[in-house]
Amino acid sequence: MGYPRRAFLALPFTRLELPGWGPLARSLSAIVPAGSGAWRGAPVMHIRGKVHGYRMELHLEDWAERLTYFLGRYYEDHLQRLLAAALAPGDRFVDVGGNIGMITLLGAKAVGPQGEVQTFEPNPDCLERLRAVLALNRIDWVEVLPLGLSDQEEEAVLTVVSRDTGVGTFAPLAAEEHEITGRMTLHLVRGDSILLANEKPVRLIKIDVEGFEIRALRGLEQLIARDRPLIVTEVIDRQLRRAGTSATELFALMHTLGYEGQSVDLVRRGWSRELCLLRVRTPEECRGLNDVLWTHPDDASGQALLAAWRD
């Protein structure tokens, strides 16, 4: 059990997010870096999230879960704040690529028991943990769908790596890129074939599928045309190219659907940080930011969100 126990000395600073918590965490034996092998054998910890209030089981060997533990919240604060700003009680939220449920929990909190969440996650290991955390918190307004999304119904190979549960992709993945721990053939469907049966409008769709975003979006075109939802996607060109597409193609598709892109970031205002949305027309304008919010001009509530948070 050689993991760096002294890193836990940083907890009072990281949980409160006091000024300078980042450098302190880095000085205490690499809390943050994804490639740190120092945390092998670290324990599983249980905490209650300080933002949504739900209980979480976190595996400290995984860098993302480790950072979530030390912060007491999902580590991608910009997405957390975006969901809080975009969703309201009673809304319908679709999480494509639910993984172990970090974003699903935030969405469930935002829409409440009177709302609806549909979460797609094909990876059996992630599915088990996702269902477990929903049961632990008695959240029964989330529907978990053990499927991947594509532009056609098909079987495809999911490649999984060991160092990060977030890295599971239907795109080809070379062994030299990651430590591959498994490949499995899973079922993919068009999202329209499932989601259109529910007449309740979708308020927000989040898509994080490691390069398969364009295929998933093409399978959702009827739903998108019907509801004009807000859409959040990752835009990472190397992952998209691995799947045979590109960031440029993603922007072109969204423009064809009538959507405009906004990079999602945080800006510091005095002692606090606030959500910041900045209009982007090309991938190059994202300035290294990976998450883009797509809004349609016919969506009045989406335009109100832009008016409130556009920098």
C-alpha positions in Angstrom: 0.0 0.0 0.0 2.5 2.6 -1.2 0.0 5.4 -2.2 1.0 8.8 -0.9 -1.0 9.2 2.3 0.5 12.6 3.0 -1.6 13.9 0.1 -4.6 13.8 2.5 -3.1 16.7 4.4 -4.3 18.8 1.5 -8.0 17.9 2.1 -8.9 21.1 4.2 -7.6 23.2 1.4 -9.0 21.3 -1.6 -12.5 20.7 -0.2 -12.9 24.4 0.6 -11.1 25.3 -2.7 -9.1 27.9 -0.9 -6.7 30.0 -3.0 -3.6 28.0 -3.8 -5.2 24.6 -3.5 -3.9 23.6 -6.9 -0.2 24.1 -6.3 -0.5 22.6 -2.8 -2.2 19.5 -4.3 0.6 19.1 -6.9 3.3 19.4 -4.2 1.7 16.6 -2.2 2.6 13.7 -4.4 0.7 14.2 -7.6 -3.0 14.2 -6.7 -3.9 15.4 -10.1 -1.7 13.9 -12.9 -3.5 11.1 -14.9 -0.3 9.1 -15.4 0.7 8.8 -11.8 1.3 5.2 -10.8 1.9 6.2 -7.2 -1.8 5.7 -6.4 -1.9 2.0 -7.3 -3.5 0.1 -4.4 -5.2 3.3 -3.0 -8.5 2.7 -1.2 -12.1 3.1 -2.3 -13.6 6.1 -0.5 -17.2 7.2 0.2 -18.2 10.8 0.3 -21.3 12.9 -0.1 -20.9 15.4 -2.9 -20.9 19.0 -1.7 -22.8 20.3 -4.7 -25.5 17.7 -5.4 -25.6 16.1 -1.9 -25.6 12.5 -3.2 -23.3 9.8 -1.9 -20.5 8.6 -4.1 -18.1 5.7 -4.2 -14.8 6.9 -5.5 -11.8 4.7 -6.6 -8.7 6.7 -5.8 -6.6 4.8 -8.3 -8.4 6.7 -11.0 -7.2 10.2 -11.4 -10.6 11.7 -12.2 -12.3 10.0 -9.2 -9.3 11.0 -7.0 -9.6 14.6 -7.9 -13.4 14.4 -7.4 -12.7 13.0 -3.9 -10.2 15.8 -3.0 -12.5 18.5 -4.2 -15.7 16.9 -2.9 -17.4 17.6 -6.2 -17.2 16.5 -9.9 -13.9 17.9 -11.0 -15.1 19.5 -14.2 -16.6 22.6 -12.6 -17.5 24.3 -15.8 -19.9 21.5 -16.8 -21.3 21.3 -13.4 -22.2 25.0 -13.5 -23.5 24.8 -17.0 -26.0 22.0 -16.0 -27.1 24.1 -13.0 -27.7 27.1 -15.2 -29.4 25.2 -18.1 -31.6 22.7 -16.3 -34.6 23.4 -14.1 -36.9 21.2 -12.0 -39.2 19.2 -14.3 -36.8 19.3 -17.3 -35.8 16.3 -19.4 -32.0 15.6 -19.7 -30.2 13.0 -21.9 -26.7 11.9 -20.9 -24.9 10.1 -23.7 -21.9 8.4 -22.3 -22.9 8.2 -18.7 -19.8 6.4 -17.5 -20.1 5.9 -13.7 -22.7 8.6 -13.3 -20.9 11.9 -12.4 -22.9 14.0 -14.9 -26.0 11.9 -14.5 -26.0 12.7 -10.7 -25.7 16.5 -11.5 -28.5 16.3 -14.0 -30.7 14.3 -11.6 -30.3 16.9 -9.0 -31.0 19.8 -11.4 -34.3 18.3 -12.8 -35.4 16.7 -9.5 -37.9 13.9 -9.1 -40.5 15.7 -11.2 -38.0 15.7 -14.1 -36.6 12.9 -16.3 -33.1 11.7 -17.1 -32.1 9.1 -19.8 -28.5 7.9 -19.5 -26.8 5.8 -22.2 -23.8 3.7 -21.1 -22.8 0.5 -22.9 -19.7 -0.5 -20.8 -20.8 -3.2 -18.4 -18.3 -2.2 -15.7 -19.5 1.4 -15.8 -23.1 0.3 -15.9 -22.7 -1.6 -12.7 -21.3 1.4 -10.9 -23.9 3.8 -12.4 -26.8 1.6 -11.3 -25.3 1.2 -7.9 -24.9 4.9 -7.2 -28.5 5.6 -8.3 -29.7 2.8 -6.0 -27.6 4.1 -3.2 -29.2 7.5 -3.5 -32.7 6.2 -4.3 -32.9 8.1 -7.5 -35.7 6.6 -9.5 -36.2 9.3 -12.1 -33.1 8.2 -14.1 -33.6 5.6 -16.8 -30.3 3.8 -17.6 -30.1 2.4 -21.1 -27.3 -0.2 -21.6 -26.6 0.9 -25.2 -24.3 2.9 -27.3 -25.6 5.5 -29.8 -24.7 5.6 -33.5 -26.3 6.7 -36.8 -27.5 3.1 -37.4 -28.3 0.0 -35.4 -25.2 -2.2 -35.3 -22.8 -4.2 -33.3 -19.4 -2.5 -32.6 -16.3 -3.2 -30.6 -15.8 -1.1 -27.5 -12.1 -0.8 -26.4 -11.5 -0.2 -22.7 -8.3 1.0 -21.0 -7.3 0.5 -17.4 -6.0 3.9 -16.3 -9.2 5.9 -16.8 -12.8 4.6 -16.8 -13.6 7.6 -19.1 -11.6 6.1 -21.9 -13.8 3.5 -23.6 -14.3 4.1 -27.3 -15.9 2.5 -30.3 -13.2 4.1 -32.4 -10.0 2.1 -33.2 -7.5 2.4 -30.3 -3.9 1.3 -30.7 -2.2 -0.6 -27.9 0.7 1.9 -27.8 -1.7 4.8 -27.1 -3.2 3.3 -23.9 -3.0 0.2 -21.6 -5.8 -1.7 -23.2 -7.6 -4.1 -20.8 -10.4 -5.4 -22.9 -12.4 -5.3 -26.0 -16.1 -6.3 -26.2 -18.8 -6.3 -28.9 -21.8 -4.3 -27.8 -25.1 -3.1 -29.3 -25.5 0.4 -30.7 -28.8 2.1 -31.8 -30.0 5.4 -33.2 -31.1 7.6 -30.3 -34.2 8.7 -32.3 -35.5 5.1 -32.2 -35.8 5.3 -28.4 -36.0 8.9 -27.4 -38.7 10.1 -29.8 -41.3 7.8 -28.2 -41.4 10.1 -25.2 -43.2 13.3 -26.2 -41.7 15.4 -23.3 -39.2 17.8 -24.9 -35.6 17.3 -24.2 -34.0 20.4 -22.6 -30.3 19.4 -22.7 -28.2 16.6 -24.3 -24.7 16.0 -23.2 -22.5 13.8 -25.4 -19.1 12.5 -24.3 -18.2 9.4 -26.3 -14.5 9.6 -27.0 -14.6 10.5 -30.7 -18.0 8.9 -31.6 -19.9 12.2 -31.2 -20.7 12.7 -34.9 -22.2 9.3 -35.2 -24.3 9.8 -32.1 -25.5 13.2 -33.3 -26.6 11.8 -36.7 -28.7 9.3 -34.9 -30.4 12.1 -33.0 -31.3 14.4 -35.8 -35.1 13.9 -35.6 -35.1 14.6 -31.9 -32.9 17.6 -32.4 -35.3 19.0 -35.1 -38.3 18.4 -32.8 -37.0 19.8 -29.5 -34.1 22.2 -30.4 -32.4 21.2 -27.2 -29.2 22.6 -25.8 -26.4 20.2 -26.7 -23.0 19.8 -25.1 -20.3 17.9 -26.8 -16.6 17.2 -26.4 -14.6 18.5 -29.3 -11.2 16.7 -29.3 -9.9 16.5 -32.8 -7.5 13.6 -32.3 -10.4 11.4 -30.9 -12.7 12.4 -33.7 -10.1 11.6 -36.3 -9.5 8.2 -34.7 -13.2 7.5 -35.4 -12.9 8.7 -39.0 -14.2 12.2 -38.6 -12.8 15.5 -37.4 -13.6 18.6 -35.3 -14.1 20.6 -38.6 -16.8 18.0 -39.6 -18.5 18.3 -36.2 -18.8 22.0 -36.5 -20.1 21.7 -40.1 -22.7 19.2 -38.9 -23.9 21.4 -36.1 -24.1 24.4 -38.4 -26.1 22.4 -40.9 -28.6 21.6 -38.0 -28.8 25.3 -37.4 -26.8 25.4 -34.2 -24.1 27.9 -33.0 -21.2 26.9 -30.8 -20.1 28.4 -27.5 -16.9 27.3 -25.7 -17.6 26.5 -22.0 -15.2 27.9 -19.5 -15.0 29.6 -16.1 -13.7 33.1 -15.4 -12.6 34.5 -12.1 -14.6 37.5 -10.7 -12.9 38.6 -7.6 -12.7 35.6 -5.2 -15.3 33.5 -7.2 -15.5 31.9 -10.6 -18.4 32.2 -13.0 -19.6 30.4 -16.0 -18.4 31.9 -19.3 -19.7 31.2 -22.8 -17.7 32.5 -25.7 -19.0 32.2 -29.3 -16.9 29.9 -31.5 -17.3 29.4 -35.3 -14.4 27.0 -35.9 -12.5 24.5 -33.8 -9.5 26.7 -33.8 -11.5 29.4 -31.8 -12.0 27.0 -28.9 -8.6 28.0 -27.5 -7.8 24.5 -26.2 -11.2 24.2 -24.4 -12.7 20.8 -25.0 -16.4 21.3 -24.3 -18.8 23.2 -26.6 -22.4 24.2 -25.9 -24.5 24.2 -29.0 -27.5 26.5 -29.1 -30.3 27.0 -31.6 -31.6 30.6 -32.4 -35.2 29.4 -32.2 -34.7 28.2 -28.6 -35.7 31.2 -26.4 -34.5 29.7 -23.2 -31.2 28.9 -24.8 -30.8 32.5 -25.9 -31.6 33.7 -22.4 -28.8 31.4 -21.1 -26.4 33.0 -23.6 -27.5 36.5 -22.6 -26.8 35.7 -18.9 -23.4 34.0 -19.3 -21.8 35.0 -22.6 -18.6 36.8 -22.1 
